[in-house]
């Protein structure tokens, strides 16, 4: 338990594991922020803060490897979600909400994917935002559809667990 607390404590202080090594983040401190670090207000500010806090070798990896953003989704992406207030009503989360992205996973993915483009001189982030917005909408729709199917099952079969009675017919299609 002490080891888990220590690991999570290190992550909270800005250390994360990625690229097979320990990478020290240097976020801008902000005493007024609920997380103690500067929370960017929009995508441009997020890119600028990543520039300031990431070591040069990590920025080089983002620049040359377009898949790197997805590789760090569960490390740097988690740090961004937790420390930049994407699970709450931070200015950055509200900025994404205004662009149709409501889930923190899709917000952090958009930040990381567009950061690679930003480092390579690209400034056309609308397409990345649009892809994430569409995935976010599908996520919300599938969640509502799942709830509707569960409610229908309960009406037809009582309060038994729908998962215990579900049998895959092979006809379901996922995108």
Residue frames as qw, qx, qy, qz and C-alpha x, y, z in Angstrom:
[[0.000, 0.886, 0.464, 0.000, 0.00, 0.00, 0.00],
 [0.304, -0.786, 0.103, 0.528, 2.83, 2.40, 0.85],
 [0.407, -0.105, 0.605, 0.676, 4.41, 1.67, -2.53],
 [0.198, 0.636, 0.656, 0.356, 1.12, 2.50, -4.34],
 [0.155, -0.932, -0.240, 0.223, 0.81, 5.75, -2.39],
 [0.404, -0.567, 0.338, 0.633, 4.40, 6.64, -3.25],
 [0.364, 0.187, 0.676, 0.613, 3.87, 5.93, -6.96],
 [0.065, 0.799, 0.551, 0.230, 0.65, 7.96, -7.10],
 [0.309, -0.854, -0.073, 0.412, 2.32, 10.71, -5.08],
 [0.415, -0.307, 0.467, 0.718, 5.13, 10.91, -7.62],
 [0.239, 0.479, 0.671, 0.513, 2.64, 11.04, -10.48],
 [0.115, -0.899, -0.421, 0.042, 0.77, 13.82, -8.70],
 [0.354, -0.759, 0.130, 0.531, 4.00, 15.77, -8.31],
 [0.410, 0.801, -0.231, -0.369, 4.70, 15.61, -12.00],
 [0.120, -0.424, 0.867, 0.234, 6.62, 12.41, -12.60],
 [0.860, 0.248, 0.164, -0.415, 5.16, 9.92, -15.04],
 [0.532, -0.237, 0.758, 0.294, 6.35, 6.79, -16.68],
 [0.694, 0.666, 0.147, -0.232, 6.43, 6.74, -20.43],
 [0.535, 0.735, -0.417, -0.010, 8.80, 5.83, -23.25],
 [0.894, -0.010, -0.382, 0.234, 10.23, 3.12, -21.01],
 [0.472, 0.095, -0.401, 0.780, 11.75, 5.68, -18.65],
 [0.233, -0.723, -0.490, 0.428, 10.92, 8.12, -15.92],
 [0.278, 0.505, 0.231, 0.784, 10.23, 11.61, -17.25],
 [0.230, -0.461, -0.459, 0.724, 10.16, 14.64, -15.02],
 [0.110, 0.768, 0.464, 0.428, 7.44, 17.15, -15.85],
 [0.295, -0.192, -0.267, 0.897, 7.96, 20.77, -14.91],
 [0.000, -0.746, -0.590, -0.308, 4.48, 22.30, -14.89],
 [0.051, 0.461, -0.118, 0.878, 4.04, 25.98, -14.14],
 [0.215, -0.337, -0.760, 0.512, 3.00, 26.41, -10.52],
 [0.234, -0.464, -0.249, -0.817, -0.23, 28.27, -9.78],
 [0.034, -0.027, -0.757, 0.652, -1.17, 28.72, -6.13],
 [0.483, 0.149, 0.179, -0.844, -4.72, 29.74, -7.12],
 [0.616, 0.136, -0.638, -0.442, -5.34, 26.54, -9.08],
 [0.845, -0.342, 0.163, -0.377, -7.11, 23.66, -7.31],
 [0.979, 0.086, -0.072, 0.171, -4.33, 21.33, -8.51],
 [0.540, -0.695, 0.201, 0.429, -1.45, 23.69, -7.78],
 [0.454, -0.075, 0.540, 0.704, -0.43, 23.90, -11.44],
 [0.249, 0.370, -0.181, -0.876, -1.37, 26.27, -14.22],
 [0.518, 0.402, 0.754, -0.032, -4.49, 25.10, -16.05],
 [0.123, -0.020, 0.480, 0.868, -4.49, 26.29, -19.68],
 [0.401, 0.405, 0.348, -0.744, -7.60, 28.06, -20.91],
 [0.759, 0.537, -0.004, -0.369, -7.66, 26.72, -24.48],
 [0.954, 0.186, 0.118, 0.203, -5.80, 24.49, -26.92],
 [0.457, 0.740, -0.222, 0.440, -3.15, 27.09, -27.79],
 [0.333, -0.739, 0.424, -0.403, -2.39, 27.67, -24.11],
 [0.939, -0.214, 0.261, -0.066, -2.24, 23.88, -23.59],
 [0.829, 0.442, -0.058, 0.338, 0.40, 23.61, -26.33],
 [0.147, 0.792, -0.322, 0.497, 2.38, 26.46, -24.79],
 [0.624, -0.597, 0.396, -0.313, 2.27, 24.84, -21.34],
 [0.983, 0.037, 0.145, 0.111, 3.35, 21.46, -22.78],
 [0.581, 0.664, -0.202, 0.425, 6.28, 23.29, -24.43],
 [0.151, -0.762, 0.395, -0.490, 7.25, 24.75, -21.07],
 [0.709, -0.460, 0.420, -0.330, 6.85, 21.59, -18.97],
 [0.986, 0.133, 0.100, 0.029, 8.11, 18.74, -21.18],
 [0.515, -0.537, 0.477, 0.469, 11.78, 17.83, -21.51],
 [0.314, 0.618, -0.434, -0.576, 13.27, 18.36, -24.97],
 [0.030, -0.173, 0.959, 0.222, 13.64, 14.61, -25.63],
 [0.315, 0.437, 0.795, -0.278, 9.91, 14.12, -25.08],
 [0.366, 0.727, 0.054, -0.578, 9.09, 17.03, -27.40],
 [0.133, 0.481, -0.731, -0.465, 11.37, 15.50, -30.05],
 [0.181, 0.111, 0.977, 0.016, 9.49, 12.21, -29.72],
 [0.369, 0.634, 0.506, -0.453, 6.15, 13.99, -30.16],
 [0.261, 0.709, -0.270, -0.596, 7.53, 15.74, -33.22],
 [0.175, 0.409, -0.811, -0.380, 8.88, 12.67, -35.03],
 [0.072, -0.125, -0.990, -0.008, 6.40, 9.97, -33.92],
 [0.417, -0.234, -0.218, -0.851, 2.76, 10.70, -34.68],
 [0.716, -0.312, -0.600, -0.175, 1.69, 7.62, -32.70],
 [0.340, 0.111, -0.617, 0.701, 3.41, 8.85, -29.56],
 [0.380, -0.266, 0.125, -0.877, 0.29, 10.74, -28.47],
 [0.845, -0.208, -0.279, -0.407, -1.65, 7.50, -28.19],
 [0.703, 0.086, -0.611, 0.353, 1.26, 5.78, -26.42],
 [0.199, 0.085, -0.520, 0.826, 1.18, 8.33, -23.59],
 [0.450, -0.473, -0.370, -0.661, -2.62, 8.47, -23.25],
 [0.767, -0.503, -0.397, -0.039, -2.52, 6.50, -19.97],
 [0.632, -0.249, -0.253, 0.689, 0.45, 8.38, -18.53],
 [0.147, -0.056, 0.026, 0.987, 0.82, 11.99, -19.67],
 [0.309, -0.393, -0.533, -0.683, -2.80, 12.00, -20.81],
 [0.560, -0.571, -0.594, 0.092, -3.93, 10.94, -17.33],
 [0.406, -0.297, -0.250, 0.827, -1.75, 13.63, -15.77],
 [0.049, -0.151, -0.272, -0.949, -3.38, 16.22, -18.05],
 [0.449, -0.497, -0.615, -0.416, -6.91, 14.95, -17.27],
 [0.596, -0.548, -0.514, 0.282, -6.29, 15.02, -13.52],
 [0.442, -0.384, -0.152, 0.796, -4.17, 18.16, -13.18],
 [0.022, 0.050, 0.297, 0.953, -5.74, 20.42, -15.80],
 [0.353, 0.234, 0.494, -0.759, -9.25, 19.95, -14.42],
 [0.329, 0.069, -0.672, -0.660, -10.71, 18.04, -17.33],
 [0.279, -0.343, -0.896, 0.051, -12.93, 16.04, -14.93],
 [0.093, -0.629, -0.508, 0.580, -14.34, 19.30, -13.56],
 [0.300, 0.885, 0.351, 0.061, -15.35, 22.71, -14.85],
 [0.461, -0.450, 0.194, 0.740, -11.90, 24.15, -15.51],
 [0.297, 0.715, -0.132, -0.618, -11.58, 26.83, -18.20],
 [0.064, 0.361, -0.827, -0.427, -9.93, 24.23, -20.46],
 [0.204, 0.265, 0.941, -0.057, -12.74, 21.70, -19.96],
 [0.317, 0.702, 0.407, -0.491, -15.31, 24.41, -20.70],
 [0.179, 0.604, -0.467, -0.621, -13.38, 25.38, -23.84],
 [0.008, -0.081, 0.955, 0.286, -13.61, 21.78, -25.05],
 [0.254, 0.486, 0.774, -0.317, -17.29, 21.62, -24.08],
 [0.303, 0.711, 0.064, -0.632, -17.91, 24.67, -26.26],
 [0.268, 0.485, -0.674, -0.488, -16.34, 22.73, -29.15],
 [0.854, 0.039, -0.238, -0.461, -18.58, 19.69, -28.57],
 [0.623, 0.179, -0.723, 0.240, -16.10, 17.53, -26.64],
 [0.578, -0.635, 0.074, -0.507, -17.38, 16.58, -23.20],
 [0.954, -0.275, -0.075, 0.088, -15.38, 13.50, -22.17],
 [0.319, -0.850, 0.385, 0.165, -11.96, 14.11, -20.56],
 [0.740, -0.093, 0.572, 0.340, -10.37, 11.18, -22.46],
 [0.550, 0.642, 0.396, 0.358, -11.22, 12.84, -25.77],
 [0.051, -0.997, 0.060, -0.009, -10.06, 16.23, -24.48],
 [0.505, -0.656, 0.494, 0.267, -6.63, 14.93, -23.50],
 [0.714, 0.194, 0.568, 0.360, -6.36, 12.96, -26.76],
 [0.378, 0.869, 0.234, 0.218, -7.10, 16.11, -28.75],
 [0.242, -0.929, 0.263, 0.101, -4.45, 18.01, -26.77],
 [0.625, -0.411, 0.590, 0.304, -1.79, 15.35, -27.30],
 [0.663, 0.399, 0.542, 0.328, -2.56, 14.67, -30.97],
 [0.274, 0.934, 0.146, 0.178, -2.68, 18.35, -31.87],
 [0.422, -0.817, 0.313, 0.238, 0.56, 18.93, -29.94],
 [0.688, -0.047, 0.559, 0.460, 2.40, 16.73, -32.46],
 [0.424, 0.718, 0.416, 0.363, 0.93, 18.82, -35.26],
 [0.163, -0.986, -0.001, 0.033, 1.82, 22.04, -33.41],
 [0.577, -0.588, 0.423, 0.378, 5.46, 20.94, -33.05],
 [0.577, 0.144, 0.612, 0.522, 5.61, 20.19, -36.77],
 [0.060, -0.141, 0.220, 0.963, 4.41, 23.68, -37.69],
 [0.153, -0.455, -0.762, -0.435, 0.78, 22.76, -38.23],
 [0.132, 0.054, 0.388, -0.911, -1.90, 25.07, -36.96],
 [0.576, -0.096, -0.427, -0.691, -4.98, 23.39, -38.44],
 [0.080, -0.095, 0.894, -0.429, -6.38, 21.76, -35.32],
 [0.623, 0.083, 0.082, -0.773, -10.01, 21.86, -36.39],
 [0.733, 0.158, -0.588, -0.302, -9.81, 18.42, -38.01],
 [0.337, 0.092, -0.845, 0.406, -8.38, 16.85, -34.84],
 [0.290, 0.040, 0.487, -0.823, -11.06, 18.55, -32.74],
 [0.686, 0.136, -0.220, -0.680, -13.75, 17.37, -35.18],
 [0.616, 0.113, -0.778, -0.042, -12.59, 13.73, -35.01],
 [0.163, -0.014, -0.783, 0.600, -12.58, 13.82, -31.20],
 [0.437, 0.065, 0.212, -0.872, -15.98, 15.56, -31.14],
 [0.726, 0.092, -0.462, -0.502, -17.50, 12.82, -33.32],
 [0.515, 0.041, -0.828, 0.217, -16.03, 10.10, -31.09],
 [0.073, 0.007, 0.591, -0.803, -17.35, 11.90, -28.03],
 [0.609, 0.069, -0.051, -0.788, -20.84, 12.07, -29.54],
 [0.717, 0.075, -0.655, -0.227, -20.73, 8.35, -30.43],
 [0.294, 0.064, -0.803, 0.515, -19.59, 7.59, -26.89],
 [0.303, 0.051, 0.418, -0.855, -22.50, 9.53, -25.38],
 [0.700, 0.113, -0.283, -0.645, -25.02, 8.02, -27.82],
 [0.628, 0.078, -0.774, -0.012, -23.80, 4.47, -27.18],
 [0.081, 0.029, -0.737, 0.670, -24.03, 5.10, -23.43],
 [0.512, 0.099, 0.205, -0.828, -27.65, 6.26, -23.75],
 [0.723, 0.152, -0.516, -0.435, -28.43, 3.33, -26.05],
 [0.412, 0.096, -0.863, 0.276, -26.93, 0.89, -23.54],
 [0.176, 0.049, 0.594, -0.783, -29.04, 2.40, -20.76],
 [0.644, 0.145, -0.093, -0.745, -32.18, 2.17, -22.92],
 [0.673, 0.142, -0.701, -0.189, -31.47, -1.49, -23.74],
 [0.214, 0.053, -0.829, 0.513, -30.82, -2.27, -20.08],
 [0.386, 0.087, 0.374, -0.839, -34.11, -0.59, -19.08],
 [0.715, 0.160, -0.356, -0.580, -35.99, -2.52, -21.77],
 [0.520, 0.128, -0.839, 0.099, -34.43, -5.79, -20.57],
 [0.015, 0.004, 0.727, -0.686, -35.47, -5.05, -16.99],
 [0.577, 0.113, 0.076, -0.805, -39.04, -4.35, -18.12],
 [0.767, 0.183, -0.483, -0.381, -39.18, -7.67, -19.95],
 [0.732, 0.064, -0.654, 0.181, -37.19, -9.84, -17.51],
 [0.641, -0.730, -0.225, 0.070, -37.48, -8.17, -14.12],
 [0.174, -0.937, 0.302, -0.023, -34.49, -6.91, -12.16],
 [0.910, -0.137, 0.244, 0.305, -32.11, -9.71, -13.11],
 [0.259, -0.657, 0.392, 0.590, -28.69, -8.71, -14.43],
 [0.709, 0.643, -0.027, -0.290, -28.82, -8.27, -18.21],
 [0.187, 0.682, -0.701, -0.099, -25.15, -9.26, -18.58],
 [0.419, -0.208, 0.870, -0.158, -25.82, -12.70, -17.10],
 [0.670, 0.410, 0.581, -0.213, -28.48, -13.42, -19.72],
 [0.393, 0.780, -0.242, -0.424, -26.78, -11.91, -22.75],
 [0.781, -0.006, 0.554, 0.289, -25.66, -14.25, -25.49],
 [0.029, 0.574, -0.428, -0.698, -23.60, -12.98, -28.42],
 [0.777, 0.438, 0.409, -0.193, -25.40, -13.84, -31.65],
 [0.575, -0.054, 0.508, 0.640, -22.60, -12.76, -33.95],
 [0.296, 0.704, 0.505, 0.402, -24.79, -10.19, -35.64],
 [0.233, -0.908, -0.126, 0.325, -23.75, -7.16, -33.58],
 [0.625, 0.533, 0.063, 0.567, -21.64, -4.66, -35.45],
 [0.414, -0.788, -0.063, 0.451, -19.15, -2.28, -33.87],
 [0.505, 0.834, -0.059, 0.214, -17.28, 0.48, -35.61]]
